């Protein structure tokens, strides 16, 4: 499912104009990106958490040049689904059918 599909489905289910839904979705994504880049985590009860995960400094190998490179400590964005979300997916008949 693409962002356009999500926007179309929300517009259909709520009766809100697609342009307004697009504006709201884009605003949500911008708030998530801006907040996380400022070091803030976002918690949505019943859905999940958008968190910054810390990656430790490590030594990696450049196999084409056979050299070691140091990757400094850094943060990456991550999503952790809530228990409610996970249980909904686990109990979904359609997901079970896909995984056969």
C-alpha positions in Angstrom: 0.0 0.0 0.0 1.4 3.4 -1.0 0.9 6.8 0.6 -1.5 7.6 -2.2 -3.5 4.5 -1.4 -3.6 5.4 2.3 -4.8 9.0 1.5 -7.5 7.6 -0.8 -8.7 5.2 1.8 -8.8 7.8 4.6 -10.7 10.2 2.3 -13.2 7.5 1.4 -13.8 6.4 5.0 -14.1 9.9 6.5 -15.7 11.8 3.6 -12.9 14.4 3.9 -11.5 15.8 0.6 -8.3 14.1 -0.6 -6.4 17.4 -0.7 -7.2 18.0 3.0 -6.2 14.4 3.9 -2.9 14.9 2.0 -2.2 18.1 3.9 -2.8 16.3 7.2 -0.7 13.3 6.3 2.2 15.4 5.1 1.9 17.6 8.3 2.1 14.4 10.4 5.2 13.1 8.6 6.8 16.5 9.0 6.1 16.7 12.7 7.5 13.2 13.1 10.7 14.0 11.2 11.2 17.4 12.9 10.6 16.1 16.4 12.8 13.1 15.9 15.6 15.2 14.4 15.4 17.3 17.6 15.9 14.2 19.7 12.2 13.8 20.8 10.5 10.5 20.7 6.8 10.2 19.7 4.4 7.9 21.5 1.0 7.1 20.0 -1.1 5.1 22.5 -2.5 1.9 20.9 -0.3 2.3 17.8 3.3 2.5 18.6 6.4 4.6 19.3 8.7 6.4 16.9 12.1 6.4 18.7 15.7 7.3 18.1 17.9 4.3 18.6 21.6 4.7 19.5 24.1 2.7 17.5 27.5 2.3 19.2 30.8 3.1 17.6 32.1 0.2 15.7 34.8 -0.9 13.3 33.7 -2.1 9.9 35.5 -3.4 6.9 35.6 -2.1 3.4 36.0 -5.4 1.6 36.9 -3.9 -1.8 39.9 -2.1 -0.4 40.5 -4.6 2.5 40.7 -1.7 5.0 39.1 -1.1 8.4 36.8 2.0 8.8 35.4 3.4 12.0 31.7 4.1 12.1 31.1 6.7 14.9 28.3 6.4 17.4 25.0 7.6 15.7 21.2 7.5 16.0 18.7 5.9 13.6 14.9 6.3 13.6 12.9 3.2 14.6 9.3 2.3 15.1 8.2 0.0 17.9 4.6 -1.2 17.5 2.3 -1.2 20.6 1.1 -4.5 22.1 -2.4 -3.8 20.8 -1.0 -3.3 17.3 1.0 -6.5 17.4 -1.9 -8.5 18.7 -4.1 -7.2 15.9 -1.6 -8.4 13.3 -1.0 -11.7 15.0 -4.7 -12.5 15.1 -5.4 -11.3 11.5 -6.8 -14.1 9.3 -5.6 -12.4 6.2 -2.0 -12.2 7.4 -2.1 -15.8 8.5 -3.4 -16.7 5.0 -0.5 -14.8 3.4 2.1 -16.7 5.4 0.2 -20.0 4.8 
